[in-house]
Amino acid sequence: MTTVREARIIRRSDRRTTPWANGAGTTAEIAAGAASRWRFSVATLDAGSTFSPFPGVDRIFTVIGYQPVSLDFGGGPTVIPRLSPTAFAGERGPDCVAEGPTEAFNVMVHRTTTAASVNIVDIGAAHDVDADGRLAALALVLGGRLTTDLGLVEPGDCLLVERGSVRVSGPASVVIAEILDRT
């Protein structure tokens, strides 16, 4: 029996950069699901701005650059340290202040149909990036590199698995994001 697999490497250089809905910054889209049920992207943050509200959407915001970010939802700023996934409702468009130029990994899902998780993982020996039971699994390499049968995944590059699994080995520090179907 042959296992069906849908997986690909998405190079940092292949991302499509678009302005934020409110015009206050840019986002480089990594991948998006059908009917905009989910999206992975990396935002470039320079100074202060206000996030666009996204009604009906849940977000997970993870600073992956080297400068921390403060988010203010109206009750005073909260410092979001590097590599600390922070979930919030998309209706809440917080004020955002970066302590210097940095980047943030974003996962956005329609809360009635999908859910998401984000974890920071150090990969040494063999590890599977597995989409079975999920709509998608993504590994964003922060440091080191992943070796796969699809090729090397370098810092800033991603491995997207939408069906099946891909065996990877490091050493690498990665963000693992998963999208689950709620329907």
Solvent accessible surface area in square Angstrom, and as a share of the most:
residue,aa,sasa,rsa
1,M,239,1.06
2,T,120,0.70
3,T,102,0.59
4,V,84,0.48
5,R,90,0.33
6,E,89,0.40
7,A,28,0.22
8,R,123,0.45
9,I,33,0.17
10,I,12,0.06
11,R,85,0.31
12,R,113,0.41
13,S,104,0.67
14,D,101,0.53
15,R,29,0.10
16,R,146,0.53
17,T,86,0.50
18,T,39,0.23
19,P,101,0.64
20,W,31,0.11
21,A,89,0.69
22,N,70,0.36
23,G,60,0.57
24,A,49,0.38
25,G,20,0.19
26,T,55,0.32
27,T,9,0.05
28,A,16,0.12
29,E,42,0.19
30,I,11,0.06
31,A,6,0.05
32,A,51,0.39
33,G,12,0.12
34,A,87,0.67
35,A,93,0.72
36,S,78,0.50
37,R,58,0.21
38,W,12,0.04
39,R,65,0.24
40,F,0,0.00
41,S,1,0.00
42,V,4,0.02
43,A,4,0.03
44,T,65,0.38
45,L,5,0.03
46,D,95,0.49
47,A,67,0.52
48,G,49,0.47
49,S,27,0.18
50,T,61,0.35
51,F,7,0.03
52,S,9,0.06
53,P,84,0.53
54,F,65,0.27
55,P,103,0.65
56,G,29,0.27
57,V,12,0.07
58,D,43,0.22
59,R,17,0.06
60,I,21,0.11
61,F,1,0.00
62,T,0,0.00
63,V,0,0.00
64,I,16,0.08
65,G,10,0.09
66,Y,168,0.64
67,Q,65,0.29
68,P,36,0.23
69,V,0,0.00
70,S,19,0.12
71,L,0,0.00
72,D,38,0.20
73,F,67,0.28
74,G,74,0.71
75,G,83,0.80
76,G,32,0.31
77,P,100,0.63
78,T,78,0.46
79,V,86,0.50
80,I,11,0.05
81,P,70,0.44
82,R,77,0.28
83,L,46,0.23
84,S,38,0.25
85,P,55,0.35
86,T,33,0.19
87,A,77,0.60
88,F,17,0.07
89,A,34,0.26
90,G,0,0.00
91,E,77,0.34
92,R,122,0.44
93,G,28,0.27
94,P,1,0.01
95,D,72,0.37
96,C,1,0.00
97,V,83,0.48
98,A,8,0.06
99,E,116,0.52
100,G,13,0.12
101,P,106,0.67
102,T,8,0.05
103,E,38,0.17
104,A,0,0.00
105,F,0,0.00
106,N,5,0.03
107,V,1,0.01
108,M,13,0.06
109,V,4,0.03
110,H,73,0.32
111,R,65,0.24
112,T,112,0.65
113,T,34,0.20
114,T,0,0.00
115,A,19,0.15
116,A,27,0.21
117,S,38,0.25
118,V,14,0.08
119,N,80,0.41
120,I,56,0.28
121,V,41,0.24
122,D,120,0.62
123,I,7,0.04
124,G,45,0.43
125,A,87,0.68
126,A,61,0.47
127,H,70,0.31
128,D,61,0.31
129,V,4,0.02
130,D,47,0.24
131,A,2,0.02
132,D,86,0.45
133,G,80,0.77
134,R,75,0.27
135,L,49,0.25
136,A,0,0.00
137,A,1,0.01
138,L,0,0.00
139,A,0,0.00
140,L,2,0.01
141,V,1,0.01
142,L,33,0.17
143,G,28,0.27
144,G,46,0.44
145,R,117,0.43
146,L,0,0.00
147,T,68,0.39
148,T,16,0.09
149,D,109,0.56
150,L,70,0.35
151,G,28,0.27
152,L,65,0.32
153,V,0,0.00
154,E,62,0.28
155,P,70,0.44
156,G,7,0.07
157,D,10,0.05
158,C,0,0.00
159,L,0,0.00
160,L,1,0.01
161,V,0,0.00
162,E,65,0.29
163,R,126,0.46
164,G,2,0.02
165,S,43,0.28
166,V,0,0.00
167,R,144,0.53
168,V,1,0.01
169,S,38,0.24
170,G,22,0.21
171,P,108,0.68
172,A,8,0.06
173,S,31,0.20
174,V,0,0.00
175,V,0,0.00
176,I,18,0.09
177,A,0,0.00
178,E,39,0.18
179,I,0,0.00
180,L,74,0.37
181,D,67,0.35
182,R,135,0.49
183,T,123,0.72
